């Protein structure tokens, strides 16, 4: 890695003025991806970010609105009263218009429209008002069937679940941004009682509004959670189910029409520039997490959502490739960061020789994994091996340790052991592979 220079430090300091909790990321990106950029050029990109509204709790675009469930009788009655008040006043407001429309349709002989169309506004109002305090959670029976059939357990905008082999999108996100909660003194999870109920419906809709899909696969819904108050046996049973879903992820990701990236920083960007998107993406949390590499590598398409637009990751990489003419170009390091994430399009040669099999121009999967997983973290230690299994077409066994998972990779890919050891060395993993 290149050493920090005064200009790199100035760029990092500038970035930190636009976003909190970005010190390490800003220093690394300033030293590598933006090492050939001036502070004025970086400021031009950062100025396109919508300012973050600071408030207690989650101030992320797709974060939760509350972190605890008020189950007191007074609170419950107030919520129910509010919902039924909205429903009642709304129905009273709609009734005269519906009666007038019914008379008009009756006079014109359109009887079928009276019972097909007229109830629709009231039904929509009912769905909206009851959804204010509703939760979305996958039935355990469908979770088990999704594993048996190796199908994606998807959900639609109404919170209805269905097993699908095609015609769906995958949500790719950072749990800390979409599911986390900031207290006054530290970061913490949403309260246990609330997590057990599933996703609050209005929180769930934040995902749907940005994904442009009829059916969506959401990991926090499709994969059952292990709760801290479970018994040892219950935790083991849930972990077995989670392992079953992980072993279906190759099919889930590769069959999806698209993977939609919701990065908290990128969702604040208002810009039509692919370069601006690439810069902000390199600064976000999403590109620094390990599982998004797996999702991105297996996807047919990867869509990056901004505050007011959507960009195809393949188009951004191709644009950077066609713009960069040598390693001194200021876009080069950004391109080098993104290129290993996706396959080379038809008609193009391999992006970099170091990603090819020795002596050929064919892409080498392990070299792409090593480059694509650089500077990517995970919260669960075993995911340093487990996240690679869908990409490698391998099956994880419940109860395995990190070392056992790595040994299985070494046994399955003996010709790539040297690259696997390099991966372990980079991540400081005690592997025990001979």
Phi, psi and omega in degrees: 000148180285150181284155179287133177246166177306322180291322176299317180297322179293321178296315179299317179297321178297314181300321183293343177285341183260347185205139177273162177055042181230015186304307183294317180296318181295322180292318180292314182294322178296327182279334185243282187299324183251023184295338181257013181258148174272164178297326180294320180293318179293320179299323178299327177282313184296332179293346180275358179279133173289129181304141179281133176279114183278126177206159177296138181098214181269121175253020177279149180303327181244023181277168180289155181273335180211161185237006175215159183251118179274107184258011179295152181301318181298314181295317180298316180295321180295319179297313180297320178297318180297316181297312183289333175293315178299315182296317182293310180296323178296318179295318178298321179293321183281333189305310181301319180293322179291322177296316179298318179294323179296318178296318179298314181294324179295317180295332181262010174072018181264068187292322183297327181292335182297316182267345179271317188259321187298323180288348188300313179302320179293321178296318178296319178297319179297314179299317182293314185291318179289333179291345180298333181229029180261163179229152180245124179211136183287135175296137182298329179296322179287327176301314181294320179294326180297327178286315181299320185265353184055048179241161181277126176275101187254164181225146176257182185299333181276358180086016178269139185256149178205143173277131184222148174255348180200171177073042178211166176241156177253131175274125177245123186207174175253118186303324180298332180274319186268338184240351186273172184215133178261124173275182180292336186242343183198177176265141180207167181281169172290148184306143185305314182300325179285319179298325182293337181278346181107205178268129173302138189301318181292331174290316178302321181293336177299325177291312185296323182297339185254355188257346176049058181212147177284321180235139186228135172261120183238119186302322183290345176260320184285337184249118181296146184268149172265118182262150186292341181264008178285154174285168179301319180295316180298317179298319180295320179295317179293321180296325176296318177295317179299321177296320177300320179291319178301323179286351175260356189293329177302315179291317182299311183288318186284335179276338184297147176297326182195158169251128183253118180271122174246088177266131186303320180287318181296328180290353176260001184273129173245093183198146175261009184268128176296326180294316178301317179298316181297320180295310182294323177300320181293339180267345185284173179282329187303315184286351179260007179253151188282316184298322177302333175299315180298313180299317183290321183294326184267351187285150171290316178218150175236120181254126179259119182267133173250189182298325186222016183203179178221141182229144177271124183299323179299320180293324178293314180297316179296319178300315180295319179299316182285341181270322182284124181253346173197176185290348179273351179295143186291342177274350191303312185291330174293315177301316181297330179287323186270328189304318183292351184283337188230157177293154176287128181298157177300138179092354179247146174280166181303141187302310184226142180297329182288351176267358183264157172297140181307129177080005180227176173250014180274139179296144179250119186301316183292326176292323177292322177296313182299313181290319183289337181264003176299140178057035176241132185246166172213154183274334180257122188304317184292344179293345176296337172256315188298325180293341179275340186300315178299322180293322183273356180072031182252162180249129178276149177249128180303134179097350178296147171271172176302316183295320179296321177296318179294322178296323179294321176298316180298321179290324183283333182231067184298329181287347182249018184298323181298318179290325177296318177296323177296319177299315180296319180297316180300323184266006178056044180265129172280103193257325181072015179281131181269000000 
